[in-house]
């Protein structure tokens, strides 16, 4: 078995891993890097054809975040006969999110915000969406390539990350013995507001493990109920003083989790029921998909509906935005990293200097992003400067800035529990910055010296 990481392995960018198993070519995910543009954001598909002298027969898409699925149209162009496998919920989300991404790329090019051509068009996607093959959790399905020398079977397991998210188990024979590989993708073993924790098999031979929170010591010391209480108290204080709470979210996953949580807090009387909650853009359509699949996908409480939470649209006009920002109010908008020119970035620039307002970060702000810069500025004390967007700043930070650990990722202790549960002979550490991978490698080797722990380098082939 050969393994090549086609996406940058020193961060959480374009997730895409190539496997050659007895002449069957597979990719585990096909994402883009949100901090890069155009062709630079893509995985190195050329490494498969040119360096590995192989073909991609099947793509296994674990969930609908862009860093795991947004290069699928380019992969299909490079390897026209590839078959794409995913859950039904992920398929529904891709059929909405990918065309939206194509329109956004075209719009940015037209407005001069990028010099790159769109990576794909809506016309290409119309054909591609008919090729998605969907599978239920726990269902065995065949992923043997046209030139495959041995049968290869895949199975999805609930990953607990977002709607439709899975880990992938592969089973095959190699040199006359049965082997298994398990890819966690993004995983969360603890229940969130909507989605229950992941459920993984008890053993495997090779474990491909995400490491997003491997360097985050605080995450393992914080429980979700504690964070919920702290969030409730902070939000209540902001609203009591007439302020606006800006909650930057990933449009897919975190947005829906936070809306249901806000609905719960209103029902509990923790925040006033008449305080408006503003949302915008595609998260409203995604909420509908969450609600439509609540009886067919893993849920903590299938009766909880995102659209049962009363929401108002963020107005388009600048004057109307100023009016709703006078507070009290709650703004749940994208993006979670506050990239420019997203709405969270635009609104943050308008409130950071107001001490009555707040930016409540509810995810993992990656290094170098506007969200991380804002967090670091706030930690320096009132009035510290922050540059949220080119040409807009620096601005002094006087608003409340708090981070809450409502992450959809397992903390590092839970990641170690996955290793302990599955007892692999080999562990490949992916999807995390170097410090995260280093901590995970050091601790796995300490507790399991018999395991072969590797940190794949971008584009370098590994024999397993």
C-alpha positions in Angstrom: 0.0 0.0 0.0 1.3 3.4 -1.0 0.2 6.7 0.6 0.8 10.3 -0.6 -0.5 13.4 1.1 -1.6 15.6 -1.8 -2.5 18.6 0.4 -0.1 20.7 2.5 0.6 18.6 5.7 1.8 21.5 7.8 -1.7 22.9 8.5 -5.4 22.3 8.1 -5.6 23.3 4.5 -6.6 21.2 1.5 -7.2 17.7 2.9 -6.5 15.1 0.2 -4.7 11.8 0.7 -3.9 9.3 -2.1 -3.8 5.6 -1.6 -2.6 3.0 -4.1 -3.8 -0.4 -2.9 -2.9 -3.2 -5.3 -3.5 -1.0 -8.3 -6.7 0.6 -7.0 -6.3 4.4 -6.7 -8.3 6.1 -4.0 -8.3 9.6 -2.6 -9.5 10.3 0.9 -11.2 13.8 0.6 -10.5 16.4 -2.0 -10.5 19.9 -0.4 -9.1 23.3 -1.1 -6.9 25.5 1.1 -9.1 28.5 2.3 -6.0 30.6 2.8 -4.8 30.3 -0.8 -6.3 31.3 -4.1 -6.7 29.7 -7.5 -4.5 26.7 -8.5 -2.4 27.2 -5.3 -5.4 26.2 -3.2 -5.6 22.8 -4.8 -4.1 19.4 -3.8 -1.2 18.2 -6.0 -3.2 15.9 -8.3 -0.3 15.9 -10.7 1.7 13.8 -8.2 -0.6 10.9 -8.8 -0.4 10.9 -12.6 3.2 12.0 -12.9 5.1 10.7 -9.9 3.0 7.8 -8.7 2.1 6.7 -12.3 -1.4 5.9 -11.0 -5.1 6.8 -11.5 -7.8 7.8 -9.1 -10.7 5.3 -9.3 -12.6 6.4 -6.3 -12.9 9.5 -4.1 -14.3 9.1 -0.6 -15.6 12.5 0.6 -16.0 12.5 4.4 -18.0 15.7 4.8 -19.0 19.0 3.3 -16.5 21.5 4.6 -14.6 23.2 1.7 -11.2 22.1 2.9 -12.3 18.5 2.4 -14.5 18.6 -0.7 -14.1 21.7 -2.8 -11.5 20.4 -5.2 -13.7 17.4 -6.2 -14.8 19.1 -9.5 -11.1 19.5 -10.4 -10.3 15.9 -9.5 -13.1 14.8 -11.8 -11.7 16.8 -14.6 -8.2 15.3 -14.0 -9.6 11.8 -13.7 -12.8 11.7 -15.7 -13.9 8.2 -14.6 -13.5 8.7 -10.8 -16.5 7.8 -8.7 -17.3 10.0 -5.7 -18.7 8.3 -2.5 -20.3 10.1 0.4 -23.4 10.0 2.7 -26.7 11.2 1.4 -26.6 14.3 3.7 -23.1 15.2 2.3 -24.4 14.8 -1.2 -27.3 17.2 -0.6 -24.9 19.7 0.9 -22.4 19.5 -2.0 -25.2 20.1 -4.5 -25.9 23.4 -2.8 -22.4 24.5 -1.6 -20.3 23.8 -4.7 -22.5 25.9 -7.1 -22.5 28.6 -4.5 -18.7 28.5 -4.5 -18.5 28.6 -8.3 -20.7 31.7 -8.3 -18.6 33.4 -5.6 -15.4 32.7 -7.5 -16.9 34.2 -10.6 -18.2 37.2 -8.7 -14.8 37.9 -7.1 -13.0 37.7 -10.5 -15.6 40.1 -12.0 -15.1 42.6 -9.1 -11.3 42.4 -9.4 -10.9 40.8 -6.0 -8.8 38.0 -7.5 -6.8 37.6 -10.7 -7.6 33.8 -10.9 -10.2 32.2 -13.1 -12.8 30.2 -11.2 -11.7 26.6 -10.5 -14.9 25.3 -11.9 -18.2 26.4 -13.3 -21.9 25.7 -12.5 -22.2 24.0 -15.8 -19.5 21.5 -14.9 -21.2 20.9 -11.5 -24.5 20.0 -13.1 -22.9 16.9 -14.7 -20.8 16.1 -11.7 -23.7 16.0 -9.2 -25.2 13.0 -11.0 -22.1 11.0 -10.3 -22.3 11.1 -6.5 -22.8 7.7 -5.0 -24.3 7.7 -1.5 -24.1 5.1 1.3 -25.6 4.6 4.7 -23.5 4.4 7.9 -22.2 0.8 8.4 -22.9 -0.3 4.8 -20.2 -2.1 3.0 -19.6 -0.9 -0.6 -17.1 -1.9 -3.3 -14.3 0.6 -4.2 -12.1 -1.8 -6.3 -10.4 0.0 -9.2 -10.7 -1.1 -12.8 -7.1 -2.5 -12.6 -7.4 -3.5 -9.0 -5.7 -6.8 -8.2 -7.7 -7.5 -5.0 -11.2 -6.7 -3.8 -11.4 -3.5 -1.8 -14.3 -2.7 0.5 -15.2 0.6 2.2 -17.5 1.5 5.1 -18.6 4.8 6.7 -18.7 5.4 10.4 -20.3 8.5 12.1 -17.6 11.1 12.8 -19.6 13.5 15.0 -18.2 16.5 13.3 -21.0 18.0 11.2 -24.1 16.8 9.4 -23.3 13.8 7.3 -19.6 13.6 8.4 -17.9 10.2 8.5 -14.7 8.3 9.1 -13.7 5.8 6.4 -12.8 2.1 7.0 -11.1 0.2 4.2 -10.7 -3.6 4.1 -8.6 -5.6 1.7 -6.0 -8.3 1.4 -2.3 -7.7 0.9 0.3 -10.4 0.5 -2.3 -13.0 1.5 -3.3 -11.3 4.8 -6.3 -9.2 5.7 -5.6 -5.5 6.3 -7.6 -2.5 7.4 -7.1 1.2 7.2 -9.2 3.8 9.1 -9.3 7.5 8.2 -10.8 9.7 10.9 -11.0 12.8 8.8 -12.3 15.6 11.1 -13.6 13.9 14.2 -15.5 14.8 17.4 -16.1 12.1 20.0 -18.1 14.3 22.3 -21.8 15.3 21.7 -22.4 18.8 20.3 -25.7 20.7 20.5 -27.2 18.8 17.5 -24.8 16.1 16.5 -23.8 13.2 18.8 -20.2 12.1 19.2 -18.5 9.8 16.7 -18.7 6.0 16.7 -15.6 4.2 15.4 -14.5 0.5 15.0 -12.6 -1.2 17.7 -9.4 -2.0 15.7 -7.5 -1.3 12.6 -4.0 -1.8 11.1 -3.3 1.7 9.8 -4.9 4.8 11.4 -4.9 8.1 9.5 -5.6 10.6 12.4 -6.4 14.3 12.3 -4.5 16.5 14.8 -6.2 19.9 14.7 -6.3 20.5 18.5 -3.1 18.6 19.2 -1.3 21.7 20.4 -4.3 23.1 22.4 -3.7 22.4 26.0 -6.8 24.3 27.2 -9.2 22.3 25.0 -8.7 19.1 27.0 -9.3 21.0 30.3 -12.7 22.5 29.2 -16.0 20.7 29.2 -18.8 21.6 26.8 -21.3 22.3 29.7 -18.8 24.7 31.2 -18.3 26.5 28.0 -22.1 26.7 27.5 -22.5 28.3 30.9 -19.7 30.8 30.2 -21.2 31.6 26.8 -24.6 32.2 28.3 -23.2 34.5 31.0 -21.1 36.6 28.6 -23.9 36.9 26.0 -26.4 37.9 28.7 -24.0 40.7 29.9 -23.5 42.0 26.4 -27.3 42.1 25.7 -28.1 43.6 29.1 -25.8 46.6 28.3 -27.5 47.1 25.0 -24.7 45.7 22.9 -24.4 43.7 19.8 -22.9 40.2 19.9 -21.2 39.2 16.7 -20.7 35.4 16.4 -18.5 34.5 13.4 -19.3 30.9 12.3 -18.5 28.4 9.6 -21.6 28.5 7.4 -21.8 24.7 7.5 -21.9 23.1 10.9 -21.0 25.6 13.5 -23.8 28.0 12.3 -26.5 25.5 12.8 -25.1 24.3 16.2 -25.0 27.9 17.5 -28.5 28.7 16.3 -30.0 25.8 18.1 -28.0 26.7 21.2 -29.4 30.3 21.1 -32.9 28.9 20.7 -32.3 26.7 23.8 -31.0 29.8 25.8 -34.1 31.7 24.9 -36.4 28.9 25.9 -34.5 28.7 29.2 -34.9 32.4 29.8 -31.2 32.9 29.9 -31.4 35.6 27.2 -34.5 37.8 26.3 -36.8 36.1 23.8 -37.4 39.4 22.0 -33.7 40.0 21.2 -33.3 39.5 17.4 -31.0 36.9 15.9 -29.7 38.0 12.5 -28.4 35.5 9.9 -27.4 35.8 6.3 -26.6 34.0 3.1 -26.4 30.3 2.5 -26.6 29.3 6.2 -30.3 29.7 5.9 -30.6 27.1 3.1 -28.2 24.8 5.0 -30.5 25.1 8.0 -33.3 23.7 5.9 -31.1 20.7 4.9 -30.3 20.1 8.6 -34.0 20.0 9.4 -35.0 17.8 6.4 -32.5 15.1 7.5 -33.1 15.2 11.3 -34.8 11.8 11.2 -32.3 10.0 9.0 -28.9 11.2 10.4 -27.4 10.9 13.9 -29.0 13.5 16.2 -29.1 14.1 20.0 -32.7 15.2 19.7 -34.4 14.8 16.3 -37.2 17.2 17.4 -34.7 20.1 17.5 -35.0 22.2 14.3 -32.7 25.0 13.2 -35.6 27.0 11.6 -37.6 26.7 14.7 -35.3 29.4 16.0 -36.7 32.8 14.9 -34.2 34.6 12.6 -34.1 37.9 10.7 -32.0 38.6 7.7 -29.0 40.9 7.9 -30.0 43.8 5.7 -27.9 44.6 2.6 -27.9 48.4 2.9 -25.2 50.0 4.9 -27.6 52.4 6.7 -29.8 49.5 7.7 -26.8 47.6 9.0 -25.9 50.6 11.2 -29.4 50.5 12.6 -29.4 46.9 13.7 -25.9 47.2 15.1 -27.2 49.8 17.6 -28.3 46.7 19.6 -29.2 44.8 21.5 -28.9 42.0 19.0 -27.1 38.8 18.0 -25.4 38.4 14.6 -24.6 34.8 13.5 -22.7 35.3 10.2 -19.8 33.8 8.3 -16.9 33.3 8.1 -15.6 31.6 11.3 -12.1 32.8 10.6 -13.4 36.2 9.7 -11.6 36.3 6.3 -12.2 39.4 4.2 -14.5 40.3 2.6 -16.9 38.1 4.4 -19.8 39.6 6.5 -18.2 38.7 9.8 -15.1 40.7 8.8 -17.2 43.7 7.6 -19.3 43.8 10.8 -16.3 43.3 13.1 -14.7 46.4 11.7 -17.8 48.3 12.6 -18.0 47.2 16.2 -14.4 46.5 17.5 -14.1 50.1 18.8 -17.4 50.0 20.8 -17.0 48.8 24.3 -20.7 47.7 24.6 -20.3 45.2 21.8 -18.7 41.8 21.6 -17.1 39.4 19.2 -17.7 35.8 20.5 -15.4 33.3 18.7 -16.9 29.8 18.9 -14.3 27.8 17.0 -10.6 27.4 16.4 -9.1 30.6 15.0 -6.2 29.4 12.8 -2.9 31.1 13.0 -2.6 34.2 10.8 -6.4 34.7 10.3 -8.3 37.9 11.1 -10.0 36.0 13.9 -6.7 35.0 15.5 -5.4 38.6 15.1 -8.4 40.0 16.9 -8.1 37.5 19.7 -4.4 38.3 20.2 -5.0 42.0 20.1 -7.7 41.7 22.8 -5.4 39.7 25.0 -3.0 42.7 25.0 -5.6 44.9 26.7 -8.1 47.7 25.8 -7.1 49.8 22.8 -4.5 47.4 21.3 -4.5 47.7 17.5 -5.7 45.1 15.1 -5.7 44.9 11.3 -8.8 43.0 10.2 -8.6 43.9 6.5 -6.1 45.5 4.1 -6.8 49.2 3.8 -9.0 49.2 7.0 -7.0 49.8 10.1 -5.3 49.3 12.3 -8.2 49.8 14.7 -8.1 49.9 18.5 -10.0 47.0 20.1 -12.4 48.1 22.9 -15.2 45.5 22.4 -15.3 42.3 24.4 -13.6 39.5 22.6 -14.0 36.0 24.0 -13.2 32.5 22.6 -15.5 29.6 23.5 -14.6 26.0 22.7 -17.6 24.8 20.8 -15.3 23.1 18.3 -16.4 20.2 16.2 -13.0 18.6 16.7 -11.8 16.1 19.4 -9.3 17.5 21.9 -6.0 15.7 22.1 -6.9 13.4 24.9 -9.9 12.1 22.9 -7.6 11.6 19.9 -5.3 9.5 22.1 -8.4 7.5 23.2 -9.1 6.8 19.6 -5.5 5.4 19.2 -6.0 3.4 22.4 -9.3 2.0 21.2 -8.2 1.0 17.7 -4.7 -0.2 18.5 -3.2 0.3 15.1 0.3 -0.9 14.2 0.9 2.4 12.2 -0.4 5.9 12.8 -0.2 8.7 10.2 -0.7 12.2 11.6 -2.4 14.7 9.3 -4.6 17.9 9.3 -2.8 19.9 12.0 0.0 22.4 12.4 3.5 21.1 13.2 3.2 21.7 17.0 -0.1 19.7 17.0 1.5 16.8 15.2 4.6 16.9 17.3 2.6 16.7 20.6 0.5 13.8 19.2 3.5 11.9 17.9 5.4 12.3 21.2 2.5 11.1 23.3 1.5 8.2 21.1 5.1 7.0 21.1 5.3 7.4 24.9 2.1 5.4 25.6 2.5 3.0 22.7 6.2 2.5 21.9 5.3 -0.5 19.7 3.4 1.7 17.2 5.0 3.2 14.1 4.1 6.9 14.2 4.7 8.9 11.0 4.1 12.5 9.9 3.7 12.4 6.1 5.5 15.1 4.2 3.5 16.9 1.4 4.0 14.9 -1.8 6.3 12.2 -0.5 5.3 8.6 -1.0 5.1 6.3 2.0 5.1 2.5 1.8 2.8 1.0 4.4 
